[in-house]
Amino acid sequence: MRTIGVVTTGRADYGIYNPVLKLIKLDPELNLHLIVSGMHLSPDFGMTVSEIEADGYKINDRIETLLSSDSPEGIAKSMGLAVIGYSQAFAHSQIDLLVVLGDRFEMHAAALAALPFKIPVAHIHGGEITQGAFDDALRHSMTKLSHLHFVATKTYANRIIQLGEEPWRVFVTGAPSLDNLQLLDLLDWNELRDKYDLKLKQSPFILVTFHPVTLEYEQTKWQVSELLTALEEVGLPVMFTMPNADTHGRVVRNMIQEFANNHPESQAIENLGTQGYFNLMKLADAMIGNSSSGIVEAASFELPVVNIGNRQKGREGGKNIIHVDYPHQAIVKGVHKAIQPDFKASLVGMENPYGSGYAAVKIVELLKTMKIDQKLIMKNFYDLEVLE
């Protein structure tokens, strides 16, 4: 039986992983070794490890990585703690293949710690670009630390090959989070309101998810202030979801909470889970912020998205995305366009460039059948034709 290690660090990657985890758990030829770390284990971020346990997964390792500080020094120290924690876990485990996802610093630490153990690493969602976040550097570094690449689009596959990865290691699977559309029952409004204690009425509302832009963290307070000023001017009810553990994340969190406290028609909620979050994307009039979910998942709901600033700059997106700069005037203009009936009508029947929801089957089949040998472990740099 092949043991597949999977690292999950927070609610966002867990929702993406869930279709993959379910298939690994159900496969009689695979053994799931689940490593839980980062925001999952922090009360500040809702202790979402309880959600994993409620879903019936056995947790093999719990690795504390986060300090209470969200300063650059605090984040850097958390990176070091994460490497130490993962190395201790790998020393006592028998993992045949390790799966990591995306671009979080806690994920990068897992891929780095696996290197001396010669544990082959499979990376999901590589090859993408987010120019405003230092996650960009972490993601491409994880590509070089990984041995298999499960990418969302052909564009991202080509970029990984451009980074020197051999083409036989790269597989276009689509985005596994979209598999949840086949697996989850979406609730009606009354069920959703009761389950999550929502204050919002079923009237038009905006879904807002805004994270710190880590390469512009000195501007965080101003950026959030411009966003909140824009929301005040637009005047629609708002459902906020809370930011990740990034540099100056608490600045974002505190400002959002203050806004929600002063606007009874709005609400901030820590964790909705995948089902709740997808429901809100289905029901919202528009989405505003800088979350990857606005780029990857929202298109499947034909949801207009006002994407603010540089955090997601460079990522492939659908025709539902309206890119705007940080000043509140630009955000207001983007929202007014997003909620226009003509714009929403133009999205009917649109295709999501990240796939239609069958990535997990492809990924798990490759995890099960890929030969684990010296050829997989010993990587050769794939040179492109030299430009004159």
C-alpha positions in Angstrom: 0.0 0.0 0.0 1.4 3.4 -1.0 1.3 6.1 1.7 0.4 9.6 0.4 1.3 12.5 2.7 -0.9 15.6 2.3 -0.1 18.9 3.9 -2.9 21.3 4.7 -2.3 24.7 6.4 -5.6 26.5 6.4 -9.3 26.6 5.3 -8.5 27.7 1.8 -6.2 24.8 0.8 -8.4 22.3 2.7 -11.4 23.2 0.6 -9.3 22.8 -2.6 -7.9 19.5 -1.3 -11.1 17.9 -0.1 -12.1 16.1 -3.4 -8.5 14.7 -3.5 -8.6 13.6 0.1 -11.9 11.8 -0.3 -10.6 9.7 -3.2 -7.3 8.9 -1.5 -9.2 7.8 1.6 -11.6 5.6 -0.4 -8.9 3.9 -2.5 -7.9 0.5 -1.1 -4.4 0.8 -2.6 -3.6 4.1 -0.9 -3.0 5.2 2.7 -3.6 8.8 3.6 -1.1 10.4 6.0 -2.6 13.8 6.8 -0.4 16.6 8.1 -2.2 19.6 9.6 -0.5 22.9 10.4 -0.6 26.6 10.2 -3.9 28.5 10.6 -5.8 25.2 11.2 -4.3 25.0 14.7 -4.8 28.7 15.6 -7.7 30.0 17.6 -7.2 33.4 15.9 -8.3 31.7 12.6 -11.1 29.6 13.9 -9.3 26.4 14.8 -10.5 24.9 11.6 -8.8 21.6 12.5 -12.2 20.8 14.0 -13.7 20.9 10.5 -11.2 18.3 9.3 -12.0 16.0 12.3 -15.8 16.5 11.7 -15.3 15.3 8.1 -13.9 12.0 9.5 -10.2 12.3 8.6 -7.5 10.9 10.8 -4.9 13.5 11.5 -1.4 11.9 11.6 0.6 15.0 12.5 -0.2 18.4 14.0 2.5 20.9 13.4 2.4 24.3 15.1 4.0 27.0 12.9 2.4 30.4 13.6 3.7 33.0 16.0 1.2 35.6 17.3 3.1 38.3 15.4 2.3 39.2 11.8 5.4 41.4 11.3 8.0 40.5 8.7 10.2 39.1 11.5 7.3 37.1 12.9 6.4 35.6 9.5 10.1 34.7 8.8 10.4 33.0 12.2 7.2 31.1 11.5 8.8 29.8 8.3 11.7 28.5 10.4 9.4 26.9 12.9 7.5 25.2 10.1 10.7 23.6 8.6 11.6 22.3 12.0 8.2 20.9 12.6 7.9 19.1 9.3 11.4 17.7 9.6 10.4 16.1 12.9 7.2 14.6 11.3 9.1 13.2 8.3 11.7 11.6 10.6 9.1 9.3 12.1 6.9 8.7 9.1 7.0 6.4 6.1 5.6 8.7 3.4 6.1 7.5 -0.2 4.8 10.7 -1.9 4.1 14.1 -0.4 1.4 16.4 -1.8 1.6 20.2 -1.3 -0.6 22.9 -2.8 -0.2 26.5 -3.9 2.1 29.1 -2.5 1.8 29.5 1.3 5.0 29.8 3.3 3.9 26.9 5.5 3.6 24.8 2.3 7.0 25.8 1.1 8.5 24.8 4.4 7.1 21.3 4.0 8.5 20.9 0.5 11.9 22.2 1.7 12.0 19.9 4.7 11.2 16.9 2.5 14.3 17.5 0.4 16.9 15.8 2.7 14.6 12.8 3.2 14.4 12.2 -0.5 10.6 12.2 -0.3 9.2 12.9 -3.8 6.9 15.9 -3.8 3.7 16.4 -6.0 2.7 20.1 -6.3 -0.8 21.3 -7.1 -1.4 24.7 -8.7 2.1 25.5 -9.7 3.1 27.8 -12.6 0.7 30.6 -11.6 1.7 34.2 -11.1 0.7 36.6 -8.3 3.0 39.6 -8.7 1.8 41.5 -5.6 2.6 38.7 -3.1 5.9 37.1 -2.0 3.9 33.9 -2.5 5.0 34.2 -6.2 8.6 33.4 -5.2 7.5 30.6 -2.9 5.4 29.0 -5.6 8.1 28.9 -8.2 10.6 27.7 -5.5 8.2 24.9 -4.7 8.2 23.9 -8.4 12.0 23.4 -8.2 11.6 21.4 -5.0 8.8 19.2 -6.5 8.9 16.1 -8.7 5.4 16.0 -10.1 3.3 19.0 -11.1 -0.5 19.0 -11.3 -1.4 22.3 -13.0 -4.7 24.0 -13.7 -4.2 25.2 -17.3 -1.9 24.7 -20.3 -0.4 28.2 -19.8 0.8 27.2 -16.3 2.2 23.8 -17.6 4.3 25.7 -20.2 5.6 28.1 -17.5 6.7 25.1 -15.3 8.5 23.7 -18.3 10.1 27.1 -18.9 11.4 26.8 -15.3 13.4 23.8 -16.4 11.0 21.0 -15.4 10.9 17.9 -17.7 7.6 17.8 -19.6 6.9 14.2 -18.5 6.5 15.5 -14.9 3.8 18.0 -15.8 0.1 17.2 -16.0 -2.8 19.5 -16.8 -5.5 18.4 -14.4 -7.6 21.5 -13.9 -8.3 23.0 -10.5 -9.4 20.4 -7.9 -11.6 22.9 -6.0 -14.0 22.8 -8.8 -14.7 19.1 -8.1 -16.6 20.3 -5.1 -19.3 21.5 -7.5 -20.0 17.8 -8.2 -19.8 16.8 -4.5 -21.5 19.5 -2.4 -25.2 20.2 -2.0 -25.7 23.9 -2.2 -28.2 25.2 0.4 -31.2 27.5 -0.1 -31.1 30.9 1.6 -33.0 29.9 4.7 -30.8 26.9 5.3 -27.6 28.9 4.7 -28.8 31.7 7.1 -29.6 29.3 9.9 -26.5 27.2 9.5 -24.1 30.1 9.6 -26.2 32.5 11.7 -26.2 35.1 8.9 -27.6 38.5 9.5 -28.0 39.4 5.9 -31.4 39.3 4.2 -31.8 37.7 0.8 -31.6 41.2 -0.8 -28.6 42.0 -3.1 -25.3 41.8 -1.3 -21.6 41.8 -2.0 -19.1 39.2 -1.0 -15.7 40.6 0.1 -12.5 38.7 0.6 -9.4 40.9 0.9 -5.9 39.7 2.0 -2.7 41.7 2.6 -0.6 42.4 -0.4 2.6 41.1 1.1 5.0 42.9 -1.3 3.1 46.2 -0.4 2.4 45.5 3.2 3.4 49.1 4.2 0.3 50.2 2.3 -2.1 47.8 3.9 -4.0 50.3 6.1 -4.5 52.7 3.2 -5.6 49.9 0.8 -8.2 48.6 3.2 -9.4 52.1 4.0 -10.0 52.7 0.3 -11.9 49.5 0.0 -14.1 50.3 2.9 -14.7 53.8 1.7 -15.8 52.3 -1.6 -18.2 49.9 0.1 -19.7 52.8 2.1 -20.3 54.7 -1.2 -21.8 51.7 -3.0 -24.2 51.2 -0.1 -25.0 47.5 -0.5 -24.9 45.0 2.3 -21.6 43.2 2.6 -20.5 39.7 3.7 -16.8 39.7 4.6 -14.6 36.7 5.0 -11.5 37.1 7.1 -7.9 37.3 5.7 -5.1 34.7 5.9 -2.1 34.8 8.3 0.0 37.1 6.2 2.1 40.2 7.0 -0.2 42.8 8.5 -3.1 40.4 8.3 -4.4 41.7 11.7 -4.6 45.2 10.3 -7.1 44.0 7.6 -8.9 41.9 10.2 -9.4 44.7 12.7 -10.5 47.3 10.1 -13.0 44.8 8.6 -14.4 44.0 12.0 -14.8 47.6 12.9 -16.7 48.3 9.7 -19.0 45.4 10.2 -19.7 46.5 13.8 -20.7 49.9 12.6 -22.8 48.7 9.7 -25.7 46.5 10.9 -26.5 45.5 7.3 -23.0 43.9 7.0 -21.3 41.0 8.6 -17.8 39.5 9.0 -17.5 35.8 9.5 -14.3 33.8 10.3 -14.9 30.5 8.5 -17.7 29.4 6.2 -16.2 26.1 5.0 -16.3 25.2 1.3 -20.0 24.6 1.2 -20.9 28.0 2.9 -18.4 29.9 0.7 -19.6 28.4 -2.5 -23.2 29.2 -1.5 -22.3 32.8 -1.0 -20.6 32.9 -4.4 -23.8 31.5 -5.9 -26.1 34.0 -4.2 -23.9 37.2 -4.2 -24.5 40.0 -6.7 -20.8 40.5 -7.0 -17.5 39.7 -5.3 -14.8 42.2 -4.4 -11.3 41.8 -3.1 -8.0 40.1 -4.1 -8.6 36.4 -3.3 -7.6 33.6 -5.7 -11.1 32.2 -5.2 -12.4 35.2 -7.2 -10.1 34.1 -10.1 -10.4 30.3 -9.9 -13.8 29.4 -8.5 -16.1 32.4 -9.1 -16.3 31.9 -12.9 -18.2 28.6 -12.3 -21.0 30.6 -10.7 -20.9 33.3 -13.4 -20.2 35.7 -10.6 -18.8 39.2 -11.5 -15.6 39.8 -9.6 -13.9 43.2 -8.9 -10.3 42.2 -8.5 -8.3 44.9 -6.6 -4.7 45.7 -7.1 -1.6 43.5 -7.6 -2.1 40.5 -5.3 -3.5 38.4 -8.2 -1.8 40.3 -11.0 -0.6 37.9 -13.7 -3.1 35.0 -13.0 -5.1 33.7 -15.8 -8.8 34.7 -15.4 -12.2 34.6 -17.1 -14.3 37.3 -18.6 -16.1 37.8 -15.2 -13.0 39.6 -13.8 -12.9 43.4 -13.6 -9.4 44.6 -12.7 -9.2 47.8 -10.7 -6.6 49.8 -8.8 -6.7 50.6 -5.1 -8.2 54.1 -5.0 -11.9 54.0 -3.8 -13.1 55.8 -7.0 -11.8 52.9 -9.1 -13.3 50.3 -6.9 -16.7 52.0 -7.0 -16.6 52.2 -10.8 -15.7 48.5 -10.9 -18.6 47.6 -8.7 -21.1 49.6 -10.7 -20.0 47.8 -13.8 -20.2 44.4 -12.1 -23.8 44.8 -10.9 -25.1 46.1 -14.3 -27.6 43.6 -15.7 -25.9 43.8 -19.1 -22.6 42.7 -17.7 -24.1 39.9 -15.7 -26.1 38.7 -18.7 -22.8 38.6 -20.7 -21.5 35.9 -18.3 -24.3 33.4 -18.8 -22.8 30.2 -20.1 -19.2 31.3 -19.7 -16.5 28.6 -19.4 -14.2 28.5 -16.5 -10.6 28.5 -17.7 -9.6 26.3 -14.7 -11.8 23.4 -15.8 -15.1 21.8 -15.1 -14.6 19.7 -12.0 -12.8 16.4 -12.7 -9.3 17.2 -11.5 -9.2 15.0 -8.4 -9.7 11.7 -10.3 -6.7 12.5 -12.6 -4.5 13.6 -9.6 -5.2 10.5 -7.5 -4.8 8.1 -10.4 -1.3 9.6 -11.0 -0.4 9.5 -7.3 -1.3 5.8 -7.3 0.3 4.7 -10.6 3.4 6.9 -11.0 6.5 4.8 -10.6 8.6 6.0 -7.6 12.2 5.3 -8.5 15.5 7.1 -9.0 14.3 8.6 -12.2 11.5 10.4 -10.3 13.8 11.5 -7.5 16.8 12.6 -9.6 15.7 15.6 -11.6 17.3 16.8 -14.8 17.1 20.4 -15.9 15.1 20.7 -19.1 16.7 23.3 -21.3 14.7 25.2 -23.8 16.2 26.3 -27.1 18.8 29.0 -26.4 17.9 32.4 -27.7 20.5 34.2 -29.8 
